[in-house]
Amino acid sequence: MHLTEKLTIKTPSSVQVITPNWVNNKIRLSIKRDDQIHSIISGNKWRKLHYTLEQAVTQKTKHIVSFGGGFSNHLHALGYCCHQLNIQFTAIVRGDYSKNLSPMLQDLIDWKTDVQYVDRVTYKKRTSIEYIQQLQKQYPQALLIPEGGSQQQALQGVANIIAELPQTYDYIIAPVASGGTLAGLIEGVSIYSPTTQVLGIGVLKGQGYLEELVASLLPHSQAFNNWHINHDFHFGGYAKSTTELNEFCSEFLKQTHIPIEPVYSGKLIFALKKLIFEEFFPANSKVLILHTGGLQGARS
């Protein structure tokens, strides 16, 4: 049985035209519902993990190790996949939630995940060569997957989003945190839709840092000038929110019947509303929102 069938993944995801009351008639707005790919392995998490998991199954990998926070959509999706595929999973989690489990962590424990809490100083080492070598010695048979699943294998999975589109768009807009989704979209439009501009909305404080993350994932032999990251809508940092943002997420759900949350998709669409008001997009632009799924930030 193919991996997508075994995990009941539903692709391609649909594209919906939406008309919330803040969209003027100069902009044609649509949303790609990657949040509907699967009830748990939602959105860009499947896109980024697809080919890595296929390789793991082919090679009969017995153990996977990865990283994330206490509300990580990536760890949640990967933990479920490993449970379904009978692969041991170790989650290295930033901060100690052992006395106050998030719903995401409770799910991981129910799925027999080995949860390892580390302090923030240790977690910052997650990309250092020395720390990776230490983990490889500790878990000699394990496949290590970076935070957010953002690595070279992820780009092809995300680029498939562009291949699925029924038409071309002037802009595709997506949230940015670990860089893999944006890098995959950039590579995808360069192949399938070279006139499309990719706009990332940074959901954490990371001006310069996020650009470096994305650029490090892209093929260095090619020049990409089709993307930009806006850093004005992180609301104070990763997973930081305000009453205004939370109310906006609720109102958007009422108007469109599309669920969003304040960590990723909420900040993305809030930014879009402001940019439309500021006439960032030329008249008659076709703008596509990528709903990257991942509603762990809404579970509390």
Solvent accessible surface area in square Angstrom, and as a share of the most:
residue,aa,sasa,rsa
1,M,182,0.81
2,H,98,0.44
3,L,15,0.08
4,T,30,0.17
5,E,110,0.49
6,K,105,0.44
7,L,4,0.02
8,T,85,0.49
9,I,18,0.09
10,K,149,0.63
11,T,60,0.35
12,P,97,0.61
13,S,12,0.08
14,S,56,0.36
15,V,44,0.25
16,Q,59,0.26
17,V,118,0.68
18,I,11,0.06
19,T,115,0.67
20,P,4,0.02
21,N,125,0.64
22,W,39,0.14
23,V,29,0.17
24,N,59,0.30
25,N,150,0.77
26,K,100,0.42
27,I,12,0.06
28,R,136,0.50
29,L,4,0.02
30,S,9,0.06
31,I,0,0.00
32,K,1,0.00
33,R,14,0.05
34,D,0,0.00
35,D,18,0.09
36,Q,95,0.42
37,I,0,0.00
38,H,19,0.09
39,S,111,0.72
40,I,48,0.24
41,I,0,0.00
42,S,14,0.09
43,G,0,0.00
44,N,16,0.08
45,K,17,0.07
46,W,5,0.02
47,R,9,0.03
48,K,5,0.02
49,L,1,0.00
50,H,25,0.11
51,Y,56,0.21
52,T,2,0.01
53,L,0,0.00
54,E,48,0.21
55,Q,74,0.33
56,A,1,0.01
57,V,69,0.40
58,T,108,0.63
59,Q,118,0.52
60,K,154,0.65
61,T,24,0.14
62,K,145,0.61
63,H,16,0.07
64,I,0,0.00
65,V,0,0.00
66,S,0,0.00
67,F,3,0.01
68,G,3,0.03
69,G,9,0.09
70,G,2,0.02
71,F,78,0.32
72,S,11,0.07
73,N,11,0.06
74,H,6,0.03
75,L,0,0.00
76,H,9,0.04
77,A,1,0.00
78,L,0,0.00
79,G,1,0.01
80,Y,35,0.13
81,C,0,0.00
82,C,1,0.01
83,H,83,0.37
84,Q,81,0.36
85,L,22,0.11
86,N,138,0.71
87,I,14,0.07
88,Q,104,0.46
89,F,6,0.03
90,T,0,0.00
91,A,0,0.00
92,I,6,0.03
93,V,0,0.00
94,R,53,0.19
95,G,17,0.16
96,D,108,0.56
97,Y,55,0.21
98,S,57,0.37
99,K,198,0.84
100,N,119,0.61
101,L,63,0.31
102,S,6,0.04
103,P,41,0.26
104,M,1,0.00
105,L,0,0.00
106,Q,75,0.33
107,D,30,0.16
108,L,0,0.00
109,I,72,0.37
110,D,81,0.42
111,W,39,0.14
112,K,164,0.70
113,T,14,0.08
114,D,48,0.25
115,V,27,0.15
116,Q,72,0.32
117,Y,60,0.23
118,V,30,0.17
119,D,87,0.45
120,R,153,0.56
121,V,107,0.61
122,T,37,0.21
123,Y,4,0.02
124,K,157,0.67
125,K,100,0.43
126,R,46,0.17
127,T,112,0.65
128,S,38,0.24
129,I,123,0.63
130,E,126,0.57
131,Y,15,0.06
132,I,45,0.23
133,Q,96,0.43
134,Q,102,0.46
135,L,6,0.03
136,Q,93,0.41
137,K,168,0.71
138,Q,104,0.46
139,Y,31,0.12
140,P,96,0.61
141,Q,148,0.66
142,A,20,0.15
143,L,56,0.28
144,L,29,0.15
145,I,1,0.00
146,P,48,0.30
147,E,47,0.21
148,G,8,0.07
149,G,0,0.00
150,S,13,0.08
151,Q,29,0.13
152,Q,103,0.46
153,Q,70,0.31
154,A,0,0.00
155,L,5,0.03
156,Q,103,0.46
157,G,1,0.01
158,V,0,0.00
159,A,7,0.06
160,N,40,0.21
161,I,1,0.01
162,I,6,0.03
163,A,55,0.42
164,E,50,0.23
165,L,27,0.13
166,P,102,0.64
167,Q,89,0.40
168,T,73,0.42
169,Y,9,0.04
170,D,59,0.30
171,Y,37,0.14
172,I,2,0.01
173,I,0,0.00
174,A,0,0.00
175,P,8,0.05
176,V,2,0.01
177,A,22,0.17
178,S,21,0.14
179,G,3,0.03
180,G,0,0.00
181,T,6,0.04
182,L,1,0.00
183,A,0,0.00
184,G,0,0.00
185,L,0,0.00
186,I,0,0.00
187,E,31,0.14
188,G,0,0.00
189,V,0,0.00
190,S,39,0.25
191,I,108,0.55
192,Y,108,0.41
193,S,7,0.05
194,P,98,0.62
195,T,116,0.67
196,T,1,0.00
197,Q,76,0.34
198,V,2,0.01
199,L,6,0.03
200,G,0,0.00
201,I,0,0.00
202,G,0,0.00
203,V,0,0.00
204,L,32,0.16
205,K,139,0.59
206,G,9,0.09
207,Q,147,0.66
208,G,32,0.31
209,Y,103,0.39
210,L,0,0.00
211,E,51,0.23
212,E,120,0.54
213,L,48,0.24
214,V,0,0.00
215,A,45,0.35
216,S,64,0.41
217,L,20,0.10
218,L,10,0.05
219,P,42,0.27
220,H,160,0.71
221,S,110,0.71
222,Q,95,0.42
223,A,104,0.81
224,F,35,0.15
225,N,142,0.73
226,N,13,0.06
227,W,53,0.19
228,H,105,0.47
229,I,5,0.03
230,N,20,0.10
231,H,23,0.10
232,D,111,0.57
233,F,18,0.08
234,H,41,0.18
235,F,44,0.18
236,G,35,0.33
237,G,8,0.07
238,Y,75,0.29
239,A,58,0.45
240,K,112,0.47
241,S,45,0.29
242,T,59,0.34
243,T,97,0.56
244,E,107,0.48
245,L,0,0.00
246,N,68,0.35
247,E,109,0.49
248,F,20,0.08
249,C,11,0.06
250,S,58,0.38
251,E,78,0.35
252,F,2,0.01
253,L,78,0.39
254,K,147,0.62
255,Q,60,0.27
256,T,20,0.12
257,H,151,0.67
258,I,1,0.01
259,P,46,0.29
260,I,14,0.07
261,E,1,0.00
262,P,24,0.15
263,V,13,0.08
264,Y,30,0.11
265,S,1,0.01
266,G,0,0.00
267,K,0,0.00
268,L,0,0.00
269,I,1,0.00
270,F,33,0.14
271,A,0,0.00
272,L,0,0.00
273,K,78,0.33
274,K,87,0.37
275,L,8,0.04
276,I,4,0.02
277,F,167,0.70
278,E,95,0.43
279,E,124,0.56
280,F,86,0.36
281,F,8,0.03
282,P,82,0.51
283,A,65,0.51
284,N,99,0.51
285,S,6,0.04
286,K,50,0.21
287,V,0,0.00
288,L,1,0.01
289,I,0,0.00
290,L,1,0.01
291,H,0,0.00
292,T,5,0.03
293,G,2,0.02
294,G,5,0.05
295,L,61,0.31
296,Q,16,0.07
297,G,20,0.19
298,A,60,0.47
299,R,84,0.31
300,S,136,0.88
